């Protein structure tokens, strides 16, 4: 549905995004995850036809963005970080206006508008002036204007920024309900956003996409952060000279590190697995007991998406063939946000 190949954008001599390549399958939700300034918004603006690329190609529904900009715009719905709304219009009036300028046939407009209102849970607010809506409801109206013409692809740039926890949950549910009928790219720097909403993730760091995969596969392949956390009792010298060495000799152990303990005479250890491997808890417990050390607590620690994100965005490193590699980048805020008329 969406194909991006070797896409670049340069401002003067500064690359905003560089050699970006990725694809999104029909009906899939792709999370575009990266720190602020990593390249997310520039990529979204190029895909929407709002910003021209310096090099490379981007296709939506088979149409090249630069060569067939108007055809691409008919096949996408775009929600920029700041929703493009006319606040002196009612919700329903605004959606009728957007449907008209997006080329929806006059006979189809009432049905398309009501469908968008229902999908975004705006029925009770349909006759309310947009300026009187809360930020959460304004965000829903922004999503409604993106889907009112029933596009096959939807691009959402930071759709939950500034919302309270309840509003975030509501917007997440709405986005998940769009999957299947629509292909969705969700740009964000909020980790729970992608883990709870997206089928697949593209992680961007310093202008390059450093990995794409499912959240589960990324956590399994790209970090050695899983393992066990131990709380033991014994002589500090014995623990350092014997127990740590014994644990380091177990299969698949990458690292044994000590952590501060609040309890006198107790020591905390973390046994970390090699990337992509599992540790046998029984062997760890047997080693602790065999070293003559008291075992107070032992619990499994699982690598998280945050571990993956920090590993990939704090240090560039080669990944194995099981992980797709791409390149991207961006300077967020280089261009002004589109007005309501431009976005519509």
C-alpha positions in Angstrom: 0.0 0.0 0.0 2.8 2.4 0.9 6.3 2.0 -0.5 9.2 4.3 0.3 12.6 3.9 -1.3 15.8 5.8 -0.7 13.9 8.9 0.3 15.9 12.0 1.3 15.2 15.6 2.3 18.0 18.2 2.6 17.6 21.7 4.0 20.6 23.6 2.7 23.5 21.4 3.6 21.7 19.6 6.5 19.9 16.3 5.8 16.6 16.0 7.5 15.9 12.5 6.3 18.4 10.4 4.4 18.0 7.2 2.3 14.7 6.2 3.9 13.3 2.8 2.8 10.3 1.0 4.2 6.9 -0.5 3.2 3.5 -0.8 4.8 1.2 -3.6 3.9 -2.5 -3.2 3.3 -4.5 -3.1 6.5 -1.4 -2.8 8.7 -0.6 -0.3 11.4 3.1 0.8 11.3 4.5 2.7 14.2 7.1 5.3 13.2 9.0 5.5 16.4 11.9 7.8 17.2 13.1 10.7 19.5 12.2 14.2 18.7 13.9 15.5 15.6 14.6 12.0 14.3 12.8 12.3 11.0 9.2 11.4 11.6 7.3 14.5 10.7 9.4 15.3 7.6 8.7 11.8 6.3 5.0 12.1 7.0 4.8 15.5 5.2 6.5 14.0 2.1 4.1 11.1 2.0 1.1 13.5 2.3 2.4 15.6 -0.6 2.8 18.6 1.6 6.6 18.7 1.3 8.8 17.7 -1.7 11.6 15.2 -1.3 15.2 16.0 -2.3 15.7 12.4 -3.6 14.1 9.0 -3.7 10.6 7.8 -4.3 7.4 7.3 -2.3 4.3 5.5 -3.5 0.8 5.4 -2.0 -1.7 2.9 -3.6 0.7 2.6 -6.6 0.8 6.4 -7.2 4.2 8.2 -6.9 3.9 11.2 -4.6 5.9 13.6 -6.7 4.5 12.7 -10.1 0.9 12.1 -9.1 0.4 14.3 -6.1 -3.3 14.9 -6.5 -4.0 11.2 -7.0 -2.0 10.4 -3.8 -4.0 13.0 -1.8 -7.2 11.3 -2.8 -5.9 8.0 -1.4 -4.6 9.3 2.0 -6.0 10.9 5.1 -3.5 13.1 7.0 -3.6 14.3 10.5 -0.7 16.6 11.3 0.5 17.1 14.9 -1.7 20.2 15.2 -5.2 19.2 13.9 -6.2 21.4 10.9 -9.6 22.7 12.2 -11.8 25.7 11.6 -12.9 26.4 15.1 -15.9 28.6 14.2 -17.6 25.8 12.5 -19.7 22.9 14.0 -18.2 19.4 13.8 -20.7 18.3 11.2 -20.4 21.5 9.2 -16.6 21.3 9.1 -16.7 17.6 8.0 -19.1 18.5 5.2 -16.7 21.2 4.1 -13.7 18.9 4.2 -15.6 16.2 2.3 -16.5 18.7 -0.4 -13.0 20.0 -0.9 -11.7 16.4 -0.9 -13.9 15.6 -3.9 -16.6 13.4 -2.3 -19.6 13.3 -4.5 -22.5 15.5 -3.2 -24.8 12.4 -3.0 -22.3 10.5 -0.9 -21.3 13.3 1.5 -24.0 12.9 4.1 -23.3 9.2 4.5 -19.5 9.7 4.6 -19.8 12.5 7.2 -22.1 10.5 9.4 -19.9 7.4 9.1 -16.8 9.5 10.2 -18.8 11.0 13.1 -19.9 7.6 14.3 -16.5 6.0 14.0 -14.9 8.8 16.0 -17.6 8.8 18.6 -18.6 12.4 17.9 -22.4 11.9 17.5 -23.2 13.9 20.7 -20.9 16.7 19.6 -21.9 16.9 15.9 -23.7 20.3 16.3 -21.1 21.8 18.7 -18.7 24.5 17.6 -15.2 23.1 17.4 -13.8 25.9 19.6 -16.0 24.7 22.5 -14.5 21.2 22.3 -11.9 19.8 24.6 -8.5 18.8 23.2 -9.5 15.2 23.1 -12.6 15.8 21.1 -10.7 18.1 18.7 -8.2 15.3 18.1 -11.2 13.0 17.2 -12.4 15.7 14.8 -8.9 15.8 13.3 -9.1 12.0 12.7 -12.6 12.3 11.4 -11.5 14.8 8.7 -8.7 12.4 7.8 -11.1 9.5 7.1 -14.2 11.3 5.9 -13.4 10.5 2.2 -12.7 6.9 3.1 -9.0 6.8 2.0 -7.1 3.5 1.9 -4.1 5.0 3.8 -4.1 7.2 6.9 -1.1 9.1 8.2 -1.3 10.2 11.8 1.5 12.4 13.2 1.7 12.4 17.0 -2.1 11.9 17.5 -2.1 11.7 21.3 0.3 14.5 22.2 -1.1 16.6 25.0 -4.0 14.3 25.8 -4.9 12.9 29.3 -4.7 9.2 30.0 -8.4 8.6 29.3 -8.3 10.5 26.0 -5.2 8.6 25.0 -6.9 5.3 25.6 -9.9 6.5 23.5 -7.7 7.6 20.6 -5.7 4.4 20.7 -9.0 2.3 20.5 -10.1 4.4 17.5 -6.8 3.9 15.7 -6.9 0.2 16.2 -10.4 0.1 14.8 -9.2 1.7 11.6 -6.8 -1.2 10.9 -8.0 -3.7 8.3 -10.1 -1.2 6.5 -7.3 1.2 6.3 -3.5 1.1 6.2 -2.2 3.4 9.0 1.2 5.0 9.7 1.4 6.3 13.3 4.3 8.6 14.0 5.2 9.0 17.6 8.0 9.2 20.2 5.8 7.7 23.0 6.7 4.0 23.6 3.4 2.7 24.9 1.7 4.1 21.8 3.4 1.7 19.5 3.4 -1.3 21.8 -0.3 -1.1 22.4 -1.4 0.0 18.9 0.9 -1.1 16.1 1.4 -4.3 14.2 5.0 -3.4 13.2 7.5 -0.8 14.2 10.1 1.3 12.4 12.7 2.8 14.8 14.5 6.0 13.7 17.7 7.4 15.1 19.7 10.4 14.0 18.1 10.5 10.6 18.1 6.8 9.8 15.7 3.9 10.3 17.8 1.5 12.3 15.3 -1.4 12.5 11.8 -2.6 11.5 10.0 -5.5 12.9 7.1 -6.5 15.2 7.5 -5.4 18.8 7.8 -9.0 19.9 10.6 -9.8 17.5 12.5 -6.6 18.2 12.4 -7.4 21.9 13.6 -10.9 21.2 16.3 -10.1 18.7 17.8 -6.7 19.4 18.5 -6.8 23.2 20.2 -9.0 25.7 18.2 -7.4 28.5 16.2 -10.4 29.5 17.4 -12.6 32.3 16.9 -12.9 36.1 17.2 -10.6 39.1 18.5 -12.1 42.3 18.6 -11.0 46.0 21.2 -13.0 47.9 22.8 -13.0 51.4 26.5 -13.7 52.0 29.9 -12.2 52.3 30.5 -9.6 49.7 34.0 -10.9 48.9 32.6 -14.4 48.4 29.9 -13.2 46.1 32.3 -11.2 44.0 35.0 -13.8 43.8 32.9 -17.0 43.6 29.2 -16.5 42.8 29.6 -14.0 40.1 32.3 -16.1 38.4 30.2 -19.2 38.6 27.2 -17.5 37.2 29.2 -16.0 34.3 30.2 -19.6 33.4 26.6 -20.7 32.8 25.4 -21.2 29.2 23.9 -18.1 27.4 25.0 -15.7 30.2 26.1 -12.4 28.7 26.7 -10.4 31.9 26.3 -10.5 35.7 26.0 -7.1 37.2 25.5 -6.0 40.8 23.0 -3.4 42.0 22.6 -1.5 45.2 20.5 -3.1 48.0 18.5 -1.4 50.7 18.9 -4.3 53.1 22.3 -4.8 55.0 24.0 -8.0 54.2 21.8 -8.5 51.1 23.1 -8.2 47.6 21.3 -7.7 44.3 22.5 -9.3 41.1 21.2 -9.2 37.6 22.0 -12.1 35.3 21.6 -11.0 31.7 21.1 -13.3 28.7 22.9 -13.2 25.4 20.8 -11.6 22.7 18.1 -14.0 21.4 18.8 -16.7 24.0 17.1 -18.0 27.2 18.5 -18.7 30.6 17.5 -21.7 32.7 16.3 -20.5 36.1 16.9 -23.9 37.7 20.6 -23.7 36.8 21.0 -20.2 38.3 19.3 -21.3 41.5 21.5 -24.4 41.8 24.6 -22.3 41.2 23.7 -19.9 44.0 23.0 -22.6 46.5 26.1 -24.5 45.5 28.2 -21.4 46.2 27.0 -21.4 49.8 25.0 -18.2 49.3 21.5 -17.6 50.7 18.9 -17.0 48.0 16.1 -14.7 49.2 14.5 -13.8 45.9 14.7 -14.7 42.2 12.5 -13.3 39.5 12.6 -13.2 35.8 13.2 -9.9 34.1 12.0 -9.5 30.5 13.4 -7.0 27.9 11.0 -4.2 27.1 10.4 -2.0 24.1 12.1 0.7 26.1 15.3 -1.4 26.3 15.2 -1.9 22.5 14.6 1.8 21.9 17.4 2.9 24.2 19.8 0.3 22.7 19.1 1.4 19.1 18.9 5.2 19.7 21.9 5.6 22.0 24.4 3.7 20.0 24.4 2.6 16.3 25.2 -1.0 15.8 24.8 -3.6 13.0 21.9 -5.9 13.3 21.5 -9.5 12.1 19.7 -10.5 8.9 16.5 -11.3 10.8 15.9 -7.6 11.3 15.1 -5.3 8.4 17.4 -2.3 8.0 16.5 1.0 6.5 17.7 4.6 6.7 15.8 7.8 7.6 16.0 11.1 9.4 14.4 14.5 9.9 14.6 17.9 11.4 11.2 18.3 13.2 9.7 21.7 12.9 11.7 22.8 9.8 8.4 23.6 8.1 5.4 25.3 9.5 2.3 23.2 10.1 -0.2 23.3 7.3 -3.3 25.4 7.7 -6.7 23.8 7.8 -7.2 24.6 4.1 -3.8 23.2 3.1 -4.3 19.9 5.1 -7.8 19.4 3.8 
